[in-house]
Amino acid sequence: MDSIRKQATKLREQVAKQQQAVFKQFSSGLGGPDNSVTDEVELQQHQKLEKLYISTRAGKHFQRDIVRGVEGYIITASKQIEIGTRLSEDSRKYGAENTCTSGSTLSKAALSYSRAQGEIEKEREDLLKSLGTQVWDKISLTINLVVPSSLSCCVSSNFVFCAKE
């Protein structure tokens, strides 16, 4: 029993000496002159990591701004498409119904405008679809702004909508 106490006392003394050595090392400015070089390297690496973190965070915020901008553009353009489509339909109706003018020049112009406007709106709708699928979806995936995987987002001729799959 006495030998066990002596060993326990020796272990306590060793642990106390090690604790004091570690405490002295940290309290004296992280070591002596040998450690100053490694401390400087560690400080530089820490600064580089901090810069990387800041630039990564700024890039992520920039991507979020892009997603929000594209989202706003899609919504606004969808409303414009809706208005343009209505204008095209109204022009077509006017051109088809009002043939009483001399030579029906105005009717022909209204029909031509209707066809051209309809083509423009189809092209714009295709642009919005590709913008939504190739830009908005991919960037929002990289910055985790995407809707849950159970939802699917689409661009229609009138608006952007998300639905459960």
N, C-alpha and C positions, 0 to 999 in steps of 0.2 A: 504494500500500500504506500509505503514511504517512497519507493522508487517511482511509482506512478505520479506522485505529487511533484517529485523533482523534475520528471520529464515534462509535466504540465507547466511548471514554472519556467523551464528552459524555453518551451514553445511560446509562452506568453512574452517572454523577454525578446525572443527573435521577432515575433510579430510586432511588438512595440518598436523595436529598432527599425524594422522595415517600414512601418507606418511613419516614423519620424523622418526616415530618409526620403520617402515619397513626398511628405509634407514639405521638407526643406527644398526639394527639387522644384516643386510647384510654387512655393512662396518666394524663391529667389529669382523670379523672372524666367521660369521654365528652363532651368538648367544653366550651365556655364557657357563658356565661349564656343564649345563644340556644338552645342545645341542651337546657337543663334543662327547658324546657316540653315539648319533644317527648319527652324521656326520661320525664317524669312521665306523659304520655299513654300512652306505650308500656308503662310499668309498670302503669298502670290496666287497659289492655287485656289485658296478660299475666295480671293477677289475675282479671279477668273470665273469661278462657279457662280458667284453673285451676279456678275455681269451677264453670264449666260442665262441665268434665271430671269433677270430683268428683261433681257431682249426676247426671251421665249414668251414671257408674260405679255410683253408689248405686242409681239407677233400674234398671239392668241386674241388679244383685244382687237387688233386690226382685222383679223379674220372674222371676228364677231361683227364688227362694223360692216364688213363686206357682205356678210350674210343678211344683216338687217337691211342694208341698202338694196341688195338684190330682191329681198322679200318685198320691200316697199315698191320697188320698180315693177315687180310682177303684179302686185295688187293694183297699182295705178294703171299699168298698161292693160290689165284685164278689164278694168272699167272703161278705158278708152276703146278697147275692142268691142265691148258691148254697145257703146254709143255709136261707133263706126258701123257696126253691123246693122243697128236700127236705121241709121241714115241710109245705108245701102238698100235696105228693104223698102224704106219709104220712097227712095228715088226710083226703085224698080216699079213699085206700085203706081207712082205718078206717071212714069213713062208708059206703063201698060194701059192705064185708064184714060189718060188725056192725049188722045190722038187727034183732037179737033183743031189743033193749030195748023196754020198753013204749012204744008209740006212736012208736018210733024217733026220739025227740026228739034224742038225742045224735048219732045218725047224720046227721040233717038239719043240726044245728049244725056238725058236722065238715065236711060237704059245703059249707055256706055259708062257713065259715071258709076252706076250701080255695080256693073260687072268689075270695073277697075277697083272700086272700093272693097268689094267682096274678096278679090284676090289679095289686096293689101292686108286685109284683116286675117285671111288664112295664113299668109306669110308671117305676120306678126304673132299669131297664135303658135305657129311652129317655132318661132324664135323663143317665145316664152317657155314652151315645153322644153326645148333643149337647154335654155338657161336654167330652168328649174332642175332638170335631171343632171346636167353636166357640171353646173357650178354650185347651185344652192345645196343640193343633196350631198355632194362630195365634201364641200368645205364644212358644212354643218356636222358631218360625220367626224371630221378631224378635230373639231373643237367641242364635241359632245353637246351640240345644241339640237341634235336630231330628236324627233319625236320618238316615243317608245317603239320598239320593233313590231309591236302588234298593230301599229298604225301605218298607213300608206298615204303619202301626200301626192296630189296630182294638180296639174294646172289645167283648168277648163277654159272655155272661151270667156267665162264671166268672172272667175275668181280662182284662188288657190284653196283647195279643200283637202282635209285629211280624214280618212275613214278607217275603221277597224277592218283588218283582213279576215 
